[in-house]
Amino acid sequence: MAAPSSSPNVKEGPQVFINFRGAELRKTFISHLESALKRIGINAYIDSNEPAGENLHKLFERIEESNVALAILSSRYTESNWCLKELVKIMECVEQDNLWVIPIFYKLDPGTVKGLDGDFGIQLWDLWRKTGRNRDDRILKWDAALQGVTSKFGLVWETSRNDAAFVDDIITHVQNVLSKDLLLREENTKPRRRGAKYWKIFPILFLVTYLYISRVSTSCILPIQLD
């Protein structure tokens, strides 16, 4: 859709990469959010922008080209291998100071994500179990990415507000981050963030995750028949 005459033209190349569970939100919330961003001249990228037949790894290139990533965390997010792959890539770029990320908790409590509680956590384990006997370390990367994104300042959908008001809040925060990013780029200064580097703490995360699995084994793992 062309931008209104009072708004700047949509810029070439992705400025905002939207990471979301398509089967749950594509035709509703994400459709409204993408349209709203483009109306004010912000180029928002979602996976359906990619031509049919393209390699899915093109999505990683779009993440690298973007200035801001919106991680839309919803109840069915952990059903999707690609949602989690994208999030791992997003957090890699964030910790390299090449990307800003804004977590968006859509009808989902941040504590549920951080604690992998309820169905949100069970879906994650079930997704990993689908690899059968050849299970790898993906679950550690997924958990690390989820913990990393929840440590960032985010926006939480409130039951007292509608989607339109929430979209307005998101747009305001995206504009602020893009303005800050532009200023830092003009000053040839990379955005610096406090805290330990995401991938440098991976050995610690391995131990913590192992202890976590052991702790919850009686309530989560055992009821699920392992191969």
Z-matrix of the N, CA and C atoms (Angstrom, degrees):
N
C 1 1.458
C 2 1.513 1 109.85
N 3 1.301 2 117.93 1 132.67
C 4 1.450 3 121.20 2 179.94
C 5 1.512 4 109.78 3 -68.61
N 6 1.323 5 116.09 4 144.75
C 7 1.453 6 120.44 5 179.21
C 8 1.515 7 109.82 6 -73.05
N 9 1.354 8 118.49 7 148.40
C 10 1.440 9 120.66 8 176.62
C 11 1.514 10 110.95 9 -60.80
N 12 1.330 11 117.39 10 158.33
C 13 1.459 12 121.30 11 -175.75
C 14 1.509 13 112.66 12 -61.71
N 15 1.341 14 117.48 13 -24.86
C 16 1.460 15 120.69 14 -179.90
C 17 1.518 16 112.50 15 -81.88
N 18 1.341 17 117.61 16 -7.12
C 19 1.453 18 122.03 17 -178.58
C 20 1.512 19 109.90 18 -109.30
N 21 1.340 20 117.28 19 152.28
C 22 1.463 21 120.03 20 177.44
C 23 1.514 22 110.45 21 -67.20
N 24 1.333 23 117.16 22 158.04
C 25 1.460 24 120.96 23 176.00
C 26 1.520 25 109.65 24 -66.05
N 27 1.321 26 115.69 25 148.28
C 28 1.461 27 119.71 26 177.38
C 29 1.521 28 108.79 27 -64.35
N 30 1.331 29 116.95 28 130.20
C 31 1.456 30 121.95 29 -175.88
C 32 1.517 31 110.79 30 -75.70
N 33 1.337 32 114.99 31 153.31
C 34 1.458 33 119.64 32 177.78
C 35 1.524 34 109.44 33 -76.56
N 36 1.335 35 114.82 34 149.68
C 37 1.456 36 119.50 35 -179.70
C 38 1.519 37 110.36 36 79.99
N 39 1.327 38 117.10 37 146.25
C 40 1.468 39 120.10 38 -177.63
C 41 1.524 40 112.00 39 -69.45
N 42 1.325 41 116.82 40 129.06
C 43 1.460 42 121.51 41 171.46
C 44 1.518 43 110.60 42 -97.49
N 45 1.329 44 115.44 43 -36.54
C 46 1.463 45 121.01 44 -177.28
C 47 1.528 46 109.05 45 -127.18
N 48 1.324 47 116.53 46 120.07
C 49 1.465 48 121.91 47 176.65
C 50 1.524 49 107.51 48 -97.39
N 51 1.328 50 116.46 49 126.48
C 52 1.464 51 120.71 50 -178.65
C 53 1.526 52 109.39 51 -104.56
N 54 1.316 53 115.70 52 116.56
C 55 1.469 54 124.00 53 179.80
C 56 1.530 55 107.69 54 -102.33
N 57 1.347 56 117.44 55 120.32
C 58 1.460 57 119.75 56 -172.01
C 59 1.530 58 110.45 57 -158.91
N 60 1.331 59 115.29 58 165.77
C 61 1.466 60 122.23 59 176.30
C 62 1.519 61 108.17 60 -88.16
N 63 1.335 62 115.89 61 103.63
C 64 1.448 63 121.04 62 -172.58
C 65 1.505 64 114.94 63 -61.21
N 66 1.339 65 117.43 64 -42.91
C 67 1.459 66 120.86 65 -177.18
C 68 1.521 67 111.99 66 -62.89
N 69 1.306 68 116.56 67 -21.50
C 70 1.463 69 121.38 68 -177.23
C 71 1.528 70 113.05 69 -97.23
N 72 1.355 71 117.32 70 -37.29
C 73 1.463 72 119.79 71 -167.23
C 74 1.525 73 116.18 72 -126.18
N 75 1.327 74 118.44 73 -8.16
C 76 1.468 75 120.26 74 -170.72
C 77 1.533 76 113.17 75 -55.86
N 78 1.326 77 117.23 76 -46.76
C 79 1.459 78 120.45 77 -172.57
C 80 1.530 79 113.70 78 -89.52
N 81 1.319 80 115.92 79 0.27
C 82 1.463 81 119.32 80 -178.44
C 83 1.530 82 110.41 81 -119.81
N 84 1.318 83 116.24 82 -96.64
C 85 1.466 84 120.72 83 -173.77
C 86 1.529 85 112.81 84 -60.09
N 87 1.335 86 117.75 85 -44.85
C 88 1.463 87 121.08 86 -176.56
C 89 1.529 88 110.79 87 -66.03
N 90 1.307 89 116.85 88 -38.16
C 91 1.460 90 120.37 89 177.83
C 92 1.523 91 111.15 90 -59.35
N 93 1.328 92 117.00 91 -43.79
C 94 1.461 93 121.46 92 178.73
C 95 1.528 94 111.27 93 -66.86
N 96 1.328 95 116.38 94 -42.22
C 97 1.458 96 120.99 95 -178.28
C 98 1.518 97 111.46 96 -65.19
N 99 1.330 98 117.39 97 -47.34
C 100 1.459 99 121.26 98 179.77
C 101 1.532 100 110.99 99 -59.98
N 102 1.315 101 116.64 100 -45.59
C 103 1.471 102 120.76 101 -179.41
C 104 1.526 103 111.14 102 -62.72
N 105 1.329 104 116.58 103 -41.79
C 106 1.459 105 120.89 104 -178.97
C 107 1.529 106 111.47 105 -64.69
N 108 1.319 107 116.99 106 -40.69
C 109 1.463 108 120.71 107 178.13
C 110 1.526 109 110.97 108 -63.99
N 111 1.315 110 116.53 109 -44.80
C 112 1.465 111 120.02 110 -177.90
C 113 1.527 112 112.15 111 -69.11
N 114 1.330 113 117.25 112 -28.33
C 115 1.468 114 120.02 113 178.80
C 116 1.519 115 111.92 114 -63.86
N 117 1.338 116 117.33 115 -28.05
C 118 1.463 117 119.46 116 179.90
C 119 1.531 118 111.71 117 -102.48
N 120 1.347 119 116.13 118 14.78
C 121 1.458 120 120.22 119 172.87
C 122 1.506 121 116.10 120 90.23
N 123 1.331 122 118.06 121 10.67
C 124 1.464 123 121.41 122 178.86
C 125 1.524 124 108.35 123 -96.35
N 126 1.323 125 116.73 124 124.53
C 127 1.454 126 121.61 125 -179.01
C 128 1.525 127 109.99 126 -81.12
N 129 1.313 128 115.74 127 103.51
C 130 1.462 129 121.35 128 179.35
C 131 1.521 130 109.27 129 -96.73
N 132 1.325 131 116.19 130 136.61
C 133 1.462 132 120.81 131 -177.96
C 134 1.520 133 110.15 132 -113.40
N 135 1.336 134 116.13 133 130.09
C 136 1.464 135 121.73 134 169.32
C 137 1.526 136 107.90 135 -127.73
N 138 1.331 137 117.38 136 163.63
C 139 1.463 138 120.28 137 -171.15
C 140 1.526 139 113.49 138 -62.00
N 141 1.333 140 117.99 139 -25.90
C 142 1.466 141 119.00 140 -179.92
C 143 1.529 142 112.38 141 -71.96
N 144 1.339 143 117.55 142 -8.49
C 145 1.463 144 120.69 143 175.39
C 146 1.525 145 111.81 144 -73.20
N 147 1.328 146 116.59 145 -16.78
C 148 1.463 147 121.28 146 -177.71
C 149 1.533 148 109.38 147 -81.03
N 150 1.333 149 118.23 148 134.01
C 151 1.468 150 120.45 149 179.52
C 152 1.523 151 111.63 150 -59.46
N 153 1.318 152 116.52 151 145.67
C 154 1.466 153 121.05 152 178.16
C 155 1.524 154 110.09 153 -58.25
N 156 1.309 155 117.12 154 137.27
C 157 1.453 156 121.66 155 178.75
C 158 1.514 157 113.90 156 95.67
N 159 1.341 158 118.12 157 -10.46
C 160 1.457 159 120.68 158 179.37
C 161 1.524 160 110.08 159 -70.45
N 162 1.331 161 115.38 160 150.65
C 163 1.454 162 121.17 161 176.08
C 164 1.524 163 109.20 162 -65.67
N 165 1.341 164 116.44 163 134.96
C 166 1.455 165 119.46 164 -177.85
C 167 1.521 166 112.58 165 -64.15
N 168 1.335 167 117.46 166 -19.10
C 169 1.462 168 119.92 167 177.61
C 170 1.527 169 111.48 168 -67.80
N 171 1.320 170 116.60 169 -12.29
C 172 1.460 171 120.00 170 173.17
C 173 1.523 172 110.49 171 -60.17
N 174 1.342 173 115.84 172 -29.04
C 175 1.463 174 119.42 173 178.31
C 176 1.518 175 111.39 174 -60.42
N 177 1.335 176 116.21 175 -37.40
C 178 1.463 177 119.49 176 178.84
C 179 1.527 178 110.80 177 -65.13
N 180 1.326 179 116.41 178 -36.57
C 181 1.459 180 119.90 179 177.31
C 182 1.524 181 110.64 180 -64.74
N 183 1.324 182 116.16 181 -38.71
C 184 1.467 183 119.84 182 179.18
C 185 1.530 184 110.37 183 -66.21
N 186 1.314 185 117.10 184 -35.78
C 187 1.468 186 120.38 185 175.69
C 188 1.524 187 109.72 186 -62.09
N 189 1.327 188 116.96 187 -46.29
C 190 1.459 189 121.51 188 -178.77
C 191 1.526 190 112.21 189 -63.87
N 192 1.335 191 116.74 190 -30.34
C 193 1.458 192 121.01 191 -178.67
C 194 1.534 193 112.29 192 -80.87
N 195 1.312 194 117.45 193 -16.59
C 196 1.456 195 121.52 194 -173.69
C 197 1.526 196 112.11 195 -81.23
N 198 1.333 197 114.90 196 162.19
C 199 1.461 198 121.89 197 175.49
C 200 1.519 199 111.67 198 -97.04
N 201 1.341 200 115.20 199 -34.83
C 202 1.463 201 121.53 200 -176.45
C 203 1.524 202 108.94 201 -135.38
N 204 1.321 203 116.32 202 141.84
C 205 1.463 204 121.27 203 172.48
C 206 1.519 205 108.51 204 -117.30
N 207 1.319 206 115.37 205 135.72
C 208 1.460 207 121.59 206 172.40
C 209 1.521 208 107.73 207 -105.30
N 210 1.319 209 117.14 208 115.95
C 211 1.465 210 121.58 209 177.05
C 212 1.524 211 107.05 210 -97.14
N 213 1.340 212 116.07 211 103.28
C 214 1.460 213 121.08 212 -177.27
C 215 1.526 214 108.21 213 -88.08
N 216 1.313 215 116.50 214 98.44
C 217 1.460 216 121.89 215 -176.12
C 218 1.528 217 109.19 216 -90.78
N 219 1.328 218 115.29 217 118.27
C 220 1.459 219 122.12 218 -176.95
C 221 1.527 220 109.42 219 -130.39
N 222 1.320 221 116.92 220 176.44
C 223 1.461 222 120.59 221 -172.33
C 224 1.527 223 113.61 222 -62.08
N 225 1.332 224 117.96 223 -29.67
C 226 1.465 225 120.85 224 -177.25
C 227 1.544 226 112.68 225 -102.72
N 228 1.301 227 116.68 226 11.34
C 229 1.471 228 121.47 227 -176.34
C 230 1.528 229 112.17 228 -56.26
N 231 1.319 230 117.09 229 -43.83
C 232 1.470 231 120.44 230 -174.88
C 233 1.526 232 113.30 231 -79.26
N 234 1.323 233 117.78 232 6.41
C 235 1.467 234 120.43 233 170.67
C 236 1.528 235 111.10 234 -77.36
N 237 1.330 236 116.28 235 -19.88
C 238 1.461 237 121.45 236 -167.94
C 239 1.523 238 113.03 237 -104.71
N 240 1.334 239 115.57 238 119.11
C 241 1.456 240 121.35 239 174.55
C 242 1.521 241 110.83 240 -60.92
N 243 1.348 242 116.89 241 -40.01
C 244 1.467 243 119.88 242 -176.88
C 245 1.521 244 112.67 243 -72.86
N 246 1.314 245 117.96 244 -34.38
C 247 1.467 246 119.84 245 173.73
C 248 1.525 247 110.20 246 -56.13
N 249 1.324 248 115.13 247 -46.45
C 250 1.459 249 120.59 248 -176.72
C 251 1.519 250 111.90 249 -72.30
N 252 1.343 251 117.50 250 -36.84
C 253 1.463 252 119.95 251 175.70
C 254 1.518 253 110.68 252 -61.52
N 255 1.334 254 115.48 253 -44.15
C 256 1.460 255 119.77 254 178.37
C 257 1.526 256 110.87 255 -62.06
N 258 1.338 257 116.67 256 -41.10
C 259 1.464 258 120.01 257 -179.07
C 260 1.522 259 111.46 258 -64.44
N 261 1.330 260 117.32 259 -40.06
C 262 1.462 261 120.46 260 176.52
C 263 1.532 262 110.04 261 -59.67
N 264 1.338 263 116.57 262 -44.78
C 265 1.459 264 120.61 263 178.59
C 266 1.528 265 111.13 264 -64.24
N 267 1.328 266 116.65 265 -42.22
C 268 1.461 267 120.73 266 178.52
C 269 1.526 268 110.58 267 -58.24
N 270 1.326 269 117.19 268 -45.80
C 271 1.460 270 120.33 269 -177.71
C 272 1.528 271 112.05 270 -69.59
N 273 1.328 272 117.35 271 -29.87
C 274 1.465 273 120.19 272 172.84
C 275 1.524 274 109.65 273 -60.75
N 276 1.330 275 116.42 274 -47.57
C 277 1.460 276 121.42 275 -178.72
C 278 1.520 277 111.56 276 -66.42
N 279 1.343 278 116.61 277 -37.79
C 280 1.465 279 120.92 278 178.08
C 281 1.522 280 110.52 279 -61.74
N 282 1.323 281 116.65 280 -45.42
C 283 1.457 282 120.01 281 -177.00
C 284 1.522 283 112.77 282 -74.86
N 285 1.320 284 117.32 283 -13.03
C 286 1.462 285 121.73 284 172.11
C 287 1.529 286 110.84 285 -91.48
N 288 1.344 287 116.17 286 5.06
C 289 1.468 288 123.08 287 179.97
C 290 1.523 289 112.48 288 62.99
N 291 1.321 290 116.87 289 30.45
C 292 1.467 291 120.86 290 179.73
C 293 1.528 292 112.33 291 -108.17
N 294 1.327 293 117.69 292 -0.02
C 295 1.458 294 120.49 293 -173.39
C 296 1.527 295 109.05 294 -158.14
N 297 1.326 296 114.94 295 145.04
C 298 1.466 297 121.29 296 171.36
C 299 1.525 298 107.85 297 -100.73
N 300 1.329 299 116.70 298 144.95
C 301 1.462 300 119.84 299 176.14
C 302 1.523 301 109.32 300 -126.78
N 303 1.326 302 115.34 301 137.27
C 304 1.457 303 121.79 302 175.17
C 305 1.530 304 107.53 303 -120.89
N 306 1.331 305 118.30 304 110.36
C 307 1.466 306 119.20 305 176.20
C 308 1.528 307 110.50 306 -74.59
N 309 1.316 308 115.95 307 134.05
C 310 1.453 309 122.64 308 178.65
C 311 1.534 310 107.78 309 -117.30
N 312 1.309 311 117.17 310 114.59
C 313 1.464 312 121.21 311 -178.36
C 314 1.529 313 107.90 312 -95.06
N 315 1.331 314 114.62 313 97.82
C 316 1.463 315 120.58 314 -175.07
C 317 1.524 316 110.05 315 -93.26
N 318 1.327 317 115.52 316 106.33
C 319 1.461 318 122.25 317 -178.90
C 320 1.533 319 110.80 318 54.30
N 321 1.315 320 115.63 319 37.85
C 322 1.467 321 122.01 320 -177.12
C 323 1.524 322 108.64 321 -146.66
N 324 1.325 323 116.32 322 131.86
C 325 1.462 324 120.63 323 179.77
C 326 1.531 325 109.93 324 -75.54
N 327 1.347 326 118.36 325 133.76
C 328 1.476 327 120.32 326 178.14
C 329 1.524 328 112.55 327 -55.72
N 330 1.343 329 116.91 328 -33.53
C 331 1.460 330 119.91 329 179.59
C 332 1.513 331 112.84 330 -64.84
N 333 1.331 332 116.64 331 -29.57
C 334 1.461 333 120.89 332 177.33
C 335 1.518 334 110.83 333 -65.41
N 336 1.333 335 116.29 334 -39.40
C 337 1.460 336 121.29 335 179.12
C 338 1.521 337 109.99 336 -69.62
N 339 1.311 338 116.31 337 -48.00
C 340 1.460 339 120.40 338 -176.90
C 341 1.523 340 112.21 339 -63.63
N 342 1.348 341 116.29 340 -39.18
C 343 1.460 342 119.64 341 -178.37
C 344 1.513 343 113.93 342 -92.56
N 345 1.345 344 117.49 343 -0.61
C 346 1.464 345 122.28 344 -175.21
C 347 1.531 346 110.15 345 49.40
N 348 1.325 347 114.09 346 49.69
C 349 1.457 348 119.95 347 -174.07
C 350 1.537 349 112.12 348 -84.76
N 351 1.312 350 115.84 349 155.75
C 352 1.456 351 122.71 350 171.92
C 353 1.520 352 113.94 351 55.44
N 354 1.333 353 115.24 352 -144.88
C 355 1.460 354 121.04 353 -177.93
C 356 1.521 355 112.09 354 -61.27
N 357 1.332 356 117.21 355 -31.41
C 358 1.467 357 120.56 356 -179.79
C 359 1.529 358 110.37 357 -58.41
N 360 1.320 359 116.85 358 -44.21
C 361 1.457 360 120.87 359 178.94
C 362 1.513 361 112.94 360 -74.85
N 363 1.328 362 116.39 361 -41.73
C 364 1.468 363 120.22 362 -179.55
C 365 1.525 364 111.18 363 -60.98
N 366 1.339 365 116.74 364 -40.81
C 367 1.471 366 120.81 365 177.92
C 368 1.520 367 111.13 366 -60.28
N 369 1.328 368 117.11 367 -36.50
C 370 1.464 369 120.94 368 179.02
C 371 1.527 370 110.64 369 -64.57
N 372 1.337 371 116.11 370 -46.83
C 373 1.460 372 119.73 371 179.64
C 374 1.526 373 110.69 372 -64.22
N 375 1.338 374 116.58 373 -41.81
C 376 1.467 375 120.34 374 -179.72
C 377 1.527 376 111.26 375 -62.69
N 378 1.314 377 116.64 376 -39.56
C 379 1.464 378 120.67 377 178.99
C 380 1.524 379 110.11 378 -62.66
N 381 1.316 380 117.28 379 -42.52
C 382 1.463 381 121.50 380 179.06
C 383 1.525 382 111.13 381 -66.15
N 384 1.335 383 116.84 382 -38.18
C 385 1.459 384 121.49 383 -178.02
C 386 1.527 385 112.33 384 -65.38
N 387 1.332 386 116.84 385 -22.29
C 388 1.468 387 120.10 386 -178.89
C 389 1.525 388 112.22 387 -64.68
N 390 1.334 389 117.21 388 -14.24
C 391 1.468 390 120.11 389 177.92
C 392 1.521 391 111.59 390 -76.54
N 393 1.342 392 117.35 391 -4.95
C 394 1.461 393 120.72 392 177.32
C 395 1.510 394 112.61 393 69.94
N 396 1.327 395 115.35 394 -142.86
C 397 1.463 396 119.57 395 -176.50
C 398 1.515 397 112.62 396 -73.51
N 399 1.328 398 117.22 397 -20.74
C 400 1.459 399 120.23 398 -178.47
C 401 1.526 400 111.42 399 -91.49
N 402 1.316 401 116.20 400 48.05
C 403 1.462 402 120.43 401 -179.37
C 404 1.525 403 109.50 402 -70.42
N 405 1.356 404 114.84 403 141.72
C 406 1.453 405 119.92 404 -178.64
C 407 1.517 406 109.90 405 -116.03
N 408 1.333 407 115.69 406 -161.05
C 409 1.460 408 119.90 407 -176.20
C 410 1.522 409 112.71 408 -91.92
N 411 1.331 410 117.84 409 16.16
C 412 1.464 411 119.58 410 -177.82
C 413 1.523 412 112.37 411 -58.76
N 414 1.315 413 117.21 412 -36.56
C 415 1.464 414 118.30 413 -177.15
C 416 1.518 415 111.42 414 -64.01
N 417 1.334 416 116.37 415 -30.60
C 418 1.461 417 119.85 416 176.75
C 419 1.529 418 110.53 417 -68.99
N 420 1.333 419 116.26 418 -41.13
C 421 1.462 420 120.42 419 178.40
C 422 1.521 421 111.11 420 -67.28
N 423 1.333 422 115.98 421 -40.75
C 424 1.462 423 119.55 422 178.89
C 425 1.529 424 110.35 423 -62.51
N 426 1.333 425 116.09 424 -46.41
C 427 1.461 426 119.89 425 -179.08
C 428 1.525 427 110.71 426 -63.99
N 429 1.325 428 116.82 427 -41.69
C 430 1.463 429 120.55 428 179.23
C 431 1.526 430 110.96 429 -62.57
N 432 1.334 431 116.51 430 -40.35
C 433 1.464 432 120.27 431 179.25
C 434 1.522 433 110.84 432 -66.48
N 435 1.328 434 117.49 433 -41.94
C 436 1.465 435 121.17 434 178.49
C 437 1.524 436 111.18 435 -64.66
N 438 1.328 437 116.80 436 -41.30
C 439 1.463 438 119.60 437 177.34
C 440 1.528 439 110.82 438 -66.36
N 441 1.340 440 115.41 439 -38.38
C 442 1.459 441 119.32 440 179.65
C 443 1.516 442 113.05 441 -64.92
N 444 1.340 443 116.70 442 -43.48
C 445 1.459 444 119.12 443 -176.79
C 446 1.528 445 111.04 444 -71.89
N 447 1.329 446 118.15 445 -31.80
C 448 1.457 447 119.53 446 178.90
C 449 1.526 448 112.17 447 -72.27
N 450 1.329 449 117.07 448 -13.93
C 451 1.470 450 120.16 449 177.58
C 452 1.530 451 111.98 450 -82.18
N 453 1.335 452 116.51 451 -7.88
C 454 1.463 453 121.32 452 179.67
C 455 1.534 454 110.17 453 -91.51
N 456 1.313 455 114.82 454 155.51
C 457 1.461 456 119.34 455 176.33
C 458 1.524 457 108.88 456 -64.45
N 459 1.335 458 116.40 457 129.16
C 460 1.455 459 119.36 458 -177.59
C 461 1.516 460 112.35 459 -135.47
N 462 1.320 461 114.85 460 -177.71
C 463 1.461 462 122.30 461 179.78
C 464 1.523 463 109.37 462 -119.48
N 465 1.315 464 115.96 463 137.91
C 466 1.467 465 121.91 464 -176.12
C 467 1.523 466 109.63 465 -117.34
N 468 1.323 467 116.07 466 126.00
C 469 1.469 468 121.60 467 176.18
C 470 1.520 469 108.91 468 -66.50
N 471 1.330 470 115.54 469 131.48
C 472 1.460 471 120.72 470 -179.55
C 473 1.519 472 109.99 471 -111.17
N 474 1.319 473 116.25 472 141.02
C 475 1.464 474 120.52 473 -176.85
C 476 1.523 475 112.38 474 -63.71
N 477 1.332 476 116.44 475 -21.92
C 478 1.463 477 119.60 476 -178.59
C 479 1.526 478 112.91 477 -79.80
N 480 1.333 479 117.18 478 -4.82
C 481 1.460 480 120.75 479 -177.52
C 482 1.524 481 109.79 480 -123.03
N 483 1.338 482 115.90 481 155.24
C 484 1.462 483 119.62 482 178.50
C 485 1.523 484 110.65 483 -93.94
N 486 1.333 485 115.93 484 173.82
C 487 1.460 486 120.73 485 -177.30
C 488 1.524 487 112.27 486 -61.98
N 489 1.328 488 117.09 487 -37.37
C 490 1.465 489 120.38 488 -177.78
C 491 1.526 490 111.35 489 -61.48
N 492 1.336 491 116.51 490 -43.04
C 493 1.466 492 120.05 491 178.47
C 494 1.526 493 110.92 492 -66.44
N 495 1.340 494 116.31 493 -36.95
C 496 1.467 495 120.25 494 179.29
C 497 1.526 496 110.35 495 -67.20
N 498 1.319 497 117.08 496 -40.82
C 499 1.469 498 121.18 497 176.84
C 500 1.527 499 110.18 498 -60.04
N 501 1.326 500 117.58 499 -41.36
C 502 1.467 501 121.26 500 177.73
C 503 1.526 502 110.89 501 -59.90
N 504 1.325 503 117.23 502 -41.83
C 505 1.469 504 120.92 503 178.11
C 506 1.526 505 110.82 504 -62.70
N 507 1.329 506 115.99 505 -43.64
C 508 1.465 507 120.18 506 -179.67
C 509 1.532 508 110.18 507 -61.65
N 510 1.317 509 116.63 508 -45.24
C 511 1.461 510 120.85 509 -178.88
C 512 1.530 511 110.85 510 -60.60
N 513 1.335 512 116.56 511 -42.29
C 514 1.474 513 120.29 512 178.43
C 515 1.518 514 110.70 513 -59.37
N 516 1.322 515 117.07 514 -44.51
C 517 1.467 516 120.17 515 -179.56
C 518 1.528 517 111.44 516 -68.91
N 519 1.314 518 117.69 517 -38.07
C 520 1.465 519 120.38 518 177.62
C 521 1.527 520 110.32 519 -63.21
N 522 1.321 521 117.46 520 -44.19
C 523 1.466 522 120.94 521 178.82
C 524 1.523 523 110.65 522 -60.23
N 525 1.323 524 116.73 523 -42.73
C 526 1.466 525 120.28 524 179.50
C 527 1.523 526 111.58 525 -62.72
N 528 1.334 527 116.37 526 -43.00
C 529 1.468 528 120.05 527 -178.90
C 530 1.529 529 110.61 528 -68.84
N 531 1.329 530 117.29 529 -41.43
C 532 1.468 531 119.96 530 177.90
C 533 1.528 532 111.40 531 -62.64
N 534 1.323 533 116.92 532 -38.58
C 535 1.466 534 120.61 533 177.91
C 536 1.530 535 110.56 534 -64.74
N 537 1.329 536 115.90 535 -42.66
C 538 1.464 537 120.16 536 178.23
C 539 1.522 538 110.95 537 -65.18
N 540 1.327 539 115.94 538 -41.97
C 541 1.459 540 120.87 539 179.81
C 542 1.527 541 110.78 540 -62.21
N 543 1.343 542 116.68 541 -43.66
C 544 1.463 543 120.91 542 179.22
C 545 1.514 544 110.96 543 -62.31
N 546 1.330 545 116.80 544 -43.48
C 547 1.469 546 120.75 545 179.54
C 548 1.521 547 110.87 546 -61.22
N 549 1.320 548 116.44 547 -43.65
C 550 1.461 549 120.09 548 -179.92
C 551 1.521 550 111.66 549 -66.66
N 552 1.333 551 116.53 550 -37.90
C 553 1.465 552 119.48 551 178.33
C 554 1.523 553 110.85 552 -66.69
N 555 1.324 554 116.18 553 -39.05
C 556 1.468 555 119.81 554 178.88
C 557 1.516 556 111.26 555 -65.40
N 558 1.313 557 115.43 556 -30.01
C 559 1.469 558 120.30 557 177.78
C 560 1.521 559 111.43 558 -87.39
N 561 1.363 560 116.26 559 3.61
C 562 1.464 561 121.92 560 -177.50
C 563 1.524 562 112.07 561 54.95
N 564 1.314 563 114.06 562 38.03
C 565 1.459 564 120.70 563 179.76
C 566 1.509 565 109.22 564 -121.26
N 567 1.319 566 116.99 565 126.85
C 568 1.456 567 120.94 566 177.43
C 569 1.522 568 109.38 567 -75.78
N 570 1.324 569 117.70 568 144.41
C 571 1.460 570 119.67 569 175.11
C 572 1.519 571 110.70 570 -64.19
N 573 1.334 572 115.81 571 130.59
C 574 1.468 573 120.29 572 -179.95
C 575 1.514 574 109.54 573 -106.96
N 576 1.304 575 116.28 574 141.33
C 577 1.441 576 120.59 575 -179.92
C 578 1.521 577 109.37 576 -126.53
N 579 1.297 578 114.44 577 147.97
C 580 1.453 579 119.06 578 179.86
C 581 1.524 580 111.10 579 -79.95
N 582 1.327 581 114.23 580 159.18
C 583 1.462 582 118.14 581 173.74
C 584 1.511 583 112.38 582 104.31
N 585 1.314 584 115.32 583 168.71
C 586 1.461 585 121.96 584 -178.63
C 587 1.519 586 110.60 585 -69.48
N 588 1.307 587 115.89 586 147.90
C 589 1.454 588 120.92 587 176.27
C 590 1.522 589 109.85 588 -65.34
N 591 1.313 590 113.83 589 138.70
C 592 1.472 591 121.83 590 -173.76
C 593 1.522 592 112.18 591 -57.00
N 594 1.337 593 117.39 592 -50.75
C 595 1.458 594 119.07 593 -174.16
C 596 1.523 595 112.96 594 -82.82
N 597 1.380 596 117.38 595 -16.27
C 598 1.449 597 119.02 596 177.89
C 599 1.521 598 111.87 597 -72.59
N 600 1.351 599 117.16 598 -21.49
C 601 1.455 600 119.73 599 -178.94
C 602 1.520 601 111.66 600 -96.66
N 603 1.343 602 116.98 601 11.19
C 604 1.462 603 119.64 602 -175.79
C 605 1.523 604 113.39 603 -59.85
N 606 1.377 605 120.19 604 -41.78
C 607 1.466 606 118.36 605 177.38
C 608 1.527 607 112.41 606 -59.06
N 609 1.332 608 117.35 607 -36.69
C 610 1.459 609 120.65 608 178.46
C 611 1.519 610 109.65 609 -66.93
N 612 1.346 611 116.34 610 -40.30
C 613 1.459 612 120.73 611 179.85
C 614 1.529 613 110.81 612 -62.05
N 615 1.340 614 116.37 613 -35.46
C 616 1.460 615 120.17 614 178.69
C 617 1.527 616 109.82 615 -59.56
N 618 1.350 617 115.66 616 -46.96
C 619 1.457 618 120.03 617 -179.27
C 620 1.518 619 110.99 618 -65.86
N 621 1.343 620 115.99 619 -45.64
C 622 1.460 621 120.43 620 -178.99
C 623 1.526 622 110.83 621 -60.81
N 624 1.353 623 115.97 622 -42.88
C 625 1.459 624 119.64 623 -179.38
C 626 1.517 625 110.76 624 -65.05
N 627 1.330 626 116.55 625 -39.58
C 628 1.472 627 119.75 626 178.27
C 629 1.525 628 110.30 627 -60.66
N 630 1.325 629 115.87 628 -44.22
C 631 1.456 630 119.54 629 179.27
C 632 1.517 631 110.99 630 -65.85
N 633 1.351 632 116.36 631 -36.36
C 634 1.468 633 120.93 632 179.29
C 635 1.525 634 110.53 633 -64.21
N 636 1.357 635 115.67 634 -44.47
C 637 1.465 636 119.79 635 179.19
C 638 1.523 637 110.07 636 -61.09
N 639 1.334 638 115.42 637 -40.89
C 640 1.456 639 118.93 638 179.90
C 641 1.522 640 111.03 639 -64.83
N 642 1.325 641 115.94 640 -38.86
C 643 1.460 642 120.92 641 -176.93
C 644 1.515 643 112.28 642 -67.08
N 645 1.349 644 116.51 643 -39.05
C 646 1.463 645 119.36 644 -175.57
C 647 1.529 646 113.18 645 -95.31
N 648 1.330 647 116.91 646 6.11
C 649 1.460 648 119.50 647 -172.61
C 650 1.526 649 112.50 648 -57.97
N 651 1.330 650 116.93 649 -34.04
C 652 1.457 651 118.63 650 -177.20
C 653 1.516 652 113.08 651 -76.43
N 654 1.358 653 117.20 652 -20.53
C 655 1.460 654 119.58 653 -175.63
C 656 1.511 655 114.03 654 -107.20
N 657 1.342 656 116.50 655 -19.35
C 658 1.471 657 117.51 656 -173.70
C 659 1.522 658 112.54 657 -127.10
N 660 1.329 659 116.13 658 -47.10
C 661 1.454 660 118.46 659 -171.45
C 662 1.522 661 112.10 660 -79.45
N 663 1.331 662 117.36 661 -44.72
C 664 1.452 663 119.78 662 -173.99
C 665 1.522 664 113.82 663 -62.24
N 666 1.333 665 119.18 664 -37.83
C 667 1.467 666 117.48 665 178.58
C 668 1.518 667 113.62 666 -65.26
N 669 1.332 668 116.54 667 -16.26
C 670 1.454 669 120.22 668 179.62
C 671 1.521 670 107.41 669 -98.46
N 672 1.302 671 119.12 670 116.70
C 673 1.464 672 122.41 671 -175.07
C 674 1.517 673 109.89 672 -68.40
N 675 1.316 674 117.15 673 114.16
C 676 1.457 675 121.41 674 177.81
C 677 1.503 676 109.82 675 -81.57
N 678 1.364 677 114.57 676 153.62
C 679 1.459 678 119.40 677 179.28
C 680 1.523 679 110.14 678 -73.44
